[in-house]
Each structure stands twice: as C-alpha cells, then as structure tokens.
Amino acid sequence: MAIWAGITNNEHDLTEYDVLDVQESWGKMGFKASVIIRVPFSGRFAKAYEMKGGLSASGYRIRPMQYGPFPLAVCTDVNIVIPEPLRIRAAATPTAADPWEIVDTDICHLQVTFETIPWEGSGIAQAYANVSERIEGTAEFITVPNGNLFWDSTHTQRLNTSQRPGQIIRMKNWILTFRQIPTAPNVNVFDNMGKCNSEPLTSEKYGITFAAETLLWGEPNLSENAPTEGVSSFDLDIPLTHKPHGWNKFFGKPNIALVTASNVYSDESGATPAVLHPPVAFSNVLDTLFATAA
C-alpha cells in the first residue's frame, strides 16, 4: 500500500512490508494510527525491534519508525499476533472425508501503533526524546542585615540584631534528564557536585541563559535499565540550581543595600574574593552527554 511511502527510521528500508490494514484517528492526545503488517514468523522479533527502536547489542541507537503520511507520529507499540495454523485437505480433489493437514506458512502479523508524543529539543530527529529539560521553582531563606533598617521614616529607630527580618530569595532548579545512555557516565558527573558553572549555559527548550557562577551542580541520580532483550542502558538526572546573584556572593554585609550580595574574603584568599563553590566548565560533561543521547 502507498501508505508506507516515506516511512523510515533512518536505519531500515521498510517499504517491502505487506500492509493488511490501516486505521487512523485524531483524539484529545493527538494523532494515532494502527497498522497491521505481515512479516515472516522467524523474523518477527527483529522486525518489531526495528520499528519500536532502542539500543542494539553494540550500543547503536535505533530510532523509532516515523509514520510516513504524518511524520510527527512515531512507533510507540508493536503487538505480535501469531495467526492460527493453516489447515488444508491435501487430496487432489478434496472431499469432506479427506483428513486435514497443517501447513507451516511462516507468516506472522504485527499490530503497529504510531502516535504523536511530547517532543523535547528541536527537530523531528529527536523522535523519542533521549534528553528532556524541566524547570522547578525553589527558594532560599536569608536573614537581612539590620545595619541600614529603621522603624521610622526619619531613620532614628534602628532595628536591633534580634529584629532582623527574613527574606526569600527566588531561585530555579534546571533539571536535565538523559535517557538510554549506552554506558555509565564518567566520574565527572559526580565530581561536579557543589561546583558552579564557569561559563554561561543556555536552556535550548526554555531559551533561558544562565550567567557564569549562577548554576550549582546538584546531586545526580543514575539508574540502570535492563530490558528483557538484554541490552542495558542508563538514565541520568542532573539538577542545576540557579541563584540569580551567584553562588560565590553572599548576603549579610552591614550598611549596604537591602538585597545586595557581596564577595567575602579569607586569610587564605587575601585580596581575592573567597571561592566557596569552585567554577568549572560544565560543558565538558554536558556536551558528552548530549552527544551520547543524540
């Protein structure tokens, strides 16, 4: 059927499949197509895996197949249906009295579902997104210095130390999730904990640029996937917490503007501001992860 024209997952030519039935629909979740194809029984697993996608035994990523007439839909499910054995009467001129014989036709049906799914990143090549971003609100509570705060407009009744007010500093958690990484990431994923970014970083999805030293590398979460086909992969969450005034400036200096953050100094740092969260190039690790998940 012409319905298969242009359907591809960039790894396999699937135009040779024998299409038996096609049903298409639109619903509240978007577009959906159900296609039944006929394939050799002995090759049913390989064909289903080609359509659904995943990691090959060598760690090569196979993209889910796209639906030709509507390429935003990709393969989300493959159901293998084994037909009943074909029975025939072998006699040259069969009659009701002749015995039945079972014929091995080596035929199998695949019920393939294509759906539109939430997209991450840019471009149709993302298919099932292997990288996702989300932003969550968070906050830090601080105690404001009392040195320049008064109870009256004439500035005669200064707040004492016990009267210092509290204030909430609004922040963001920028969380990156990498799925189906073929091998466990290197140790830098964990070594970066407690460090801040030495260069600006931009969220592709949200279009937000985070200035240098305003992102703190949090506690990564690494988990292994061991699917039934035996090809292991890893999922990784990396939380990056954004503090607008930076991670090496602090509130508390007396007699300054109410919410102005300042550097601090130590005996060891001398005239150079003390660095409590060392700046490092996050891109060294992130670029590798993005390339692996592409």
C-alpha positions in Angstrom: 0.0 0.0 0.0 1.2 3.5 -0.7 0.6 4.4 2.9 4.2 3.2 3.6 5.8 5.6 1.2 8.3 7.7 3.1 8.1 5.8 6.4 11.6 5.5 7.8 13.6 5.3 11.0 16.8 6.1 9.2 18.2 2.6 9.7 16.0 0.3 7.7 14.1 0.2 4.5 10.6 -0.9 5.5 8.7 -0.3 2.2 8.7 -4.1 1.5 6.3 -4.9 4.3 2.9 -6.3 3.3 0.3 -3.9 4.8 -3.0 -5.6 5.6 -4.9 -2.8 7.4 -4.6 0.8 8.4 -6.7 2.8 10.8 -6.1 6.5 11.6 -7.7 8.7 14.2 -7.5 12.1 15.9 -8.2 12.4 19.6 -7.5 14.7 22.6 -4.0 13.3 22.8 -3.3 13.9 19.1 -2.9 11.7 16.1 -2.9 7.9 16.2 -2.5 5.2 13.6 -2.9 1.4 13.9 -1.3 -0.6 11.1 -1.3 -4.4 10.7 1.5 -5.8 8.6 2.6 -9.3 7.6 6.1 -10.4 8.2 8.0 -13.8 8.3 7.3 -15.6 11.5 11.0 -16.3 12.0 11.9 -12.6 11.8 9.1 -11.2 13.9 11.3 -10.1 16.8 13.9 -8.4 14.6 11.2 -6.6 12.6 9.3 -5.5 15.8 12.6 -4.1 17.3 13.4 -2.2 14.1 10.1 -0.4 14.3 10.0 0.2 18.0 13.7 1.3 18.2 16.1 1.0 21.1 19.7 0.1 21.7 21.4 -2.5 19.7 23.7 -5.0 21.3 26.7 -2.9 20.2 25.2 0.2 21.8 24.0 1.7 18.5 20.7 3.7 18.9 17.8 2.7 16.6 15.2 5.5 16.3 11.5 4.6 16.4 10.0 4.5 13.0 8.1 7.6 11.8 4.7 7.3 10.2 5.1 8.4 6.5 1.8 10.3 5.9 2.2 12.1 9.3 5.9 12.0 10.3 5.2 13.7 13.7 3.8 10.3 14.8 6.3 7.6 15.7 6.1 3.9 16.6 5.1 3.6 20.3 4.0 -0.1 20.5 4.3 -3.3 18.5 2.0 -6.2 19.2 2.9 -9.6 17.7 0.0 -11.7 16.6 0.5 -15.3 15.5 -2.3 -16.5 13.2 -3.9 -19.9 13.5 -2.2 -22.6 11.6 -3.4 -23.0 8.0 -5.3 -26.3 7.5 -5.8 -27.8 4.0 -7.0 -31.1 2.6 -4.1 -32.5 0.6 -6.2 -34.6 -1.8 -6.1 -33.6 -5.4 -9.9 -33.4 -5.3 -10.6 -32.9 -1.6 -13.9 -34.0 0.0 -15.2 -33.7 3.5 -14.0 -37.1 4.2 -10.3 -36.3 3.5 -8.1 -35.5 6.5 -6.8 -32.1 7.4 -3.1 -31.3 7.1 -1.4 -28.4 8.9 0.7 -26.2 6.7 3.5 -24.1 8.1 3.2 -20.7 6.3 5.9 -18.9 8.3 3.6 -15.9 8.5 3.2 -13.5 11.4 1.2 -10.3 11.9 2.5 -7.2 13.7 0.0 -4.6 15.0 2.0 -1.4 15.0 0.8 1.7 16.8 2.0 5.2 15.8 1.3 8.2 18.0 2.2 11.8 18.4 4.2 12.2 21.6 5.5 15.2 23.6 8.6 16.5 21.8 11.9 17.6 23.5 14.7 19.5 21.9 14.4 20.5 18.3 13.6 18.7 15.1 11.8 15.5 14.1 15.1 13.6 14.5 14.6 13.6 18.3 11.7 11.1 17.9 11.5 9.6 21.3 13.4 12.3 23.2 16.5 11.0 24.9 17.1 14.4 26.6 14.5 16.3 28.5 14.6 19.6 30.5 12.3 20.8 33.2 12.4 23.8 35.5 11.1 23.8 39.0 10.8 26.7 41.4 12.8 26.7 44.6 13.9 29.3 47.2 16.5 30.2 49.9 15.6 31.9 53.2 18.1 34.5 54.3 18.2 36.9 57.3 18.6 40.5 56.2 21.3 42.7 57.9 19.9 45.3 60.2 22.6 47.9 59.8 20.5 50.1 57.4 17.0 49.3 58.5 14.8 51.6 60.7 11.3 51.5 62.2 10.6 55.1 61.2 10.9 57.3 58.1 13.3 59.7 59.9 15.8 56.9 60.4 16.1 57.3 64.2 14.8 53.9 65.4 17.3 51.4 64.1 16.4 47.7 64.1 18.5 45.7 66.6 20.1 42.4 65.9 17.2 40.4 67.2 14.8 42.2 64.9 16.5 41.4 61.6 13.8 40.4 59.1 13.9 37.3 56.9 13.6 37.3 53.2 13.0 34.7 50.5 15.4 34.6 47.5 13.7 33.1 44.5 15.6 30.5 42.5 15.1 27.8 39.9 16.1 24.1 39.5 17.0 23.4 35.9 16.9 19.6 35.7 18.4 17.7 32.8 17.4 14.1 32.1 19.4 11.8 29.8 17.7 8.5 28.8 19.1 5.3 27.4 22.8 6.2 27.7 24.7 3.2 26.4 27.5 3.2 29.1 27.7 4.6 32.6 28.9 8.3 32.5 32.3 9.1 33.7 33.1 10.2 37.3 32.9 13.9 36.5 29.1 13.6 36.7 29.6 13.2 40.5 32.8 15.2 40.9 31.0 18.4 39.8 28.7 18.3 42.9 28.9 21.6 44.8 30.7 23.4 41.9 29.3 26.2 39.8 29.4 27.0 36.1 32.5 28.9 34.8 30.7 29.9 31.6 27.1 30.9 30.6 24.8 28.0 29.8 21.6 28.2 27.8 18.5 26.0 28.0 17.5 25.0 24.5 14.0 24.2 25.4 13.2 27.3 27.5 15.5 29.8 25.9 17.0 30.9 29.2 20.7 31.8 29.5 22.2 31.3 32.9 25.2 33.6 33.7 28.5 32.3 34.9 28.7 31.1 38.5 24.9 31.2 38.9 24.3 27.4 38.4 25.2 24.9 41.2 25.7 21.3 40.1 23.5 19.2 42.5 23.2 15.5 43.3 23.0 13.4 40.1 20.7 10.4 40.0 22.0 7.5 37.9 19.9 4.3 37.3 20.3 1.3 35.1 17.8 -0.2 32.7 18.0 -3.9 32.0 15.2 -4.7 29.5 14.3 -8.2 28.5 16.2 -8.1 25.3 19.4 -7.9 27.4 20.8 -4.5 26.2 21.4 -2.4 29.3 21.4 1.3 29.3 21.4 4.1 31.9 19.1 7.1 32.8 20.7 10.1 34.4 19.1 13.2 36.1 21.3 16.2 36.8 19.8 19.1 38.8 21.4 22.5 38.3 20.2 25.2 40.8 20.1 28.8 39.6 20.8 31.5 42.1 20.5 35.0 40.4 23.2 36.7 42.3 25.7 33.8 42.0 27.0 31.1 44.3 30.1 32.9 45.4 28.4 36.1 46.6 26.5 36.3 49.9 24.1 38.5 51.9 24.9 39.8 55.3 27.3 42.7 54.8 26.3 45.6 57.1 25.2 49.0 55.8 24.7 48.0 52.2 21.6 47.9 50.0 18.9 45.6 51.3 19.3 42.7 48.9 22.8 43.2 47.5 25.1 40.2 47.5 28.8 40.8 48.1 32.0 38.8 47.9 33.7 37.6 51.0 37.4 37.3 51.7 39.5 35.0 53.8 43.0 34.8 55.2 43.9 32.3 52.5 42.4 34.3 49.6 43.9 37.6 50.6 42.7 40.5 48.4 41.0 37.9 46.1 37.4 37.0 46.8 37.0 33.7 48.5 35.5 30.9 46.3 33.3 28.5 48.2 31.9 26.9 45.1 34.7 26.4 42.6 33.8 27.4 39.0 34.3 24.6 36.4 33.3 24.1 32.8 30.0 22.2 32.9 30.0 21.9 29.1 32.9 19.4 29.3 30.5 16.9 30.8 27.2 18.1 29.3 28.4 18.1 25.7 29.5 14.5 26.0 26.1 13.5 27.4 24.2 15.4 24.8 26.3 13.8 22.0 25.7 10.3 23.6 21.9 10.8 23.7 21.7 12.2 20.2 
